């Protein structure tokens, strides 16, 4: 595990909602093929944007309450938070280029 922070129901508010920087949360599960496929990309992004954007991973099997609270219907789903509010999302596996475009747009606002 690199720079991506594993979050749970217990650490959600502190790590995501109260973060001073924007946060990208990867909603995933161990049995999800596409989730495993994008996992290395998520780690790379966590490293590249270290200090600018916090990258978190939430296992939907371990924290179903958070997943349902954010109406996660399919995984992988990536939600982007700023000041505790969802400002954007990507559902399904996307390319690193697509993730970077979204992150750069959020960081420039």
C-alpha positions as CSV (number, residue, x, y, z in Angstrom):
1,X,0.0,0.0,0.0
2,X,1.5,3.3,-1.1
3,X,0.1,6.8,-0.5
4,X,-3.6,5.9,-0.8
5,X,-5.3,6.0,2.6
6,X,-7.6,3.1,3.5
7,X,-10.8,4.6,5.1
8,X,-13.5,2.9,7.0
9,X,-16.8,4.0,8.5
10,X,-14.8,5.0,11.7
11,X,-12.2,7.2,9.9
12,X,-14.5,8.6,7.1
13,X,-15.4,12.0,8.7
14,X,-11.8,12.7,9.8
15,X,-10.1,11.5,6.5
16,X,-12.7,12.6,3.9
17,X,-15.2,15.1,5.2
18,X,-12.8,17.2,7.4
19,X,-9.9,17.1,5.0
20,X,-8.2,20.5,4.3
21,X,-7.4,19.3,0.7
22,X,-9.7,17.8,-2.0
23,X,-10.2,14.1,-1.7
24,X,-10.7,11.3,-4.2
25,X,-12.3,8.2,-2.8
26,X,-12.1,4.9,-4.6
27,X,-15.0,2.7,-3.7
28,X,-13.9,-0.9,-4.3
29,X,-14.2,-4.5,-3.2
30,X,-11.8,-7.5,-3.3
31,X,-14.0,-9.5,-5.7
32,X,-14.2,-6.7,-8.2
33,X,-12.1,-7.3,-11.3
34,X,-12.2,-3.7,-12.7
35,X,-11.3,-2.4,-9.2
36,X,-8.1,-4.6,-9.2
37,X,-7.4,-3.3,-12.7
38,X,-7.3,0.4,-11.7
39,X,-5.7,-0.2,-8.3
40,X,-2.1,0.5,-9.6
41,X,-3.3,3.7,-11.3
42,X,-4.9,4.9,-8.1
43,X,-1.6,4.3,-6.2
44,X,0.3,6.2,-8.9
45,X,-2.2,9.1,-8.6
46,X,-1.8,9.1,-4.8
47,X,1.9,9.5,-5.3
48,X,1.7,12.1,-8.1
49,X,-0.8,14.3,-6.3
50,X,0.6,13.8,-2.8
51,X,0.1,17.1,-0.9
52,X,-2.4,18.5,-3.4
53,X,-5.2,15.9,-3.2
54,X,-5.8,13.1,-0.7
55,X,-6.4,9.7,-2.3
56,X,-8.5,7.3,-0.2
57,X,-9.8,3.7,-0.8
58,X,-13.0,2.5,0.8
59,X,-13.8,-1.3,0.7
60,X,-17.6,-1.3,0.2
61,X,-17.9,-4.8,1.8
62,X,-16.3,-3.5,5.0
63,X,-18.2,-0.2,5.1
64,X,-21.5,-0.7,3.3
65,X,-23.1,2.2,5.3
66,X,-20.8,4.8,3.6
67,X,-21.4,3.2,0.2
68,X,-25.1,3.3,0.6
69,X,-25.0,6.9,2.0
70,X,-23.4,8.0,-1.3
71,X,-25.7,5.8,-3.5
72,X,-22.8,3.7,-4.8
73,X,-24.6,1.3,-7.2
74,X,-21.6,0.0,-9.1
75,X,-17.9,-0.3,-8.4
76,X,-15.4,0.9,-9.0
77,X,-16.8,4.4,-8.3
78,X,-14.6,7.3,-7.6
79,X,-16.1,10.3,-5.7
80,X,-14.3,13.6,-5.5
81,X,-14.9,15.7,-2.3
82,X,-14.0,19.3,-1.6
83,X,-14.8,20.8,1.8
84,X,-16.8,17.7,2.7
85,X,-19.1,17.8,-0.3
86,X,-19.2,15.5,-3.4
87,X,-18.2,17.7,-6.3
88,X,-17.7,15.1,-9.0
89,X,-17.5,11.3,-9.7
90,X,-16.3,8.7,-12.1
91,X,-18.2,5.4,-12.3
92,X,-16.4,2.4,-13.8
93,X,-12.8,1.8,-14.7
94,X,-11.3,4.9,-16.4
95,X,-7.9,5.6,-17.9
96,X,-5.1,7.4,-16.0
97,X,-5.5,10.3,-18.4
98,X,-9.2,10.6,-17.6
99,X,-8.5,10.5,-13.8
100,X,-5.8,13.2,-14.3
101,X,-8.0,15.5,-16.3
102,X,-10.7,15.3,-13.6
103,X,-8.2,15.9,-10.8
104,X,-6.5,18.8,-12.6
105,X,-9.9,20.4,-13.2
106,X,-10.8,20.1,-9.5
107,X,-7.4,21.4,-8.4
108,X,-7.7,24.4,-10.7
109,X,-11.0,25.6,-9.2
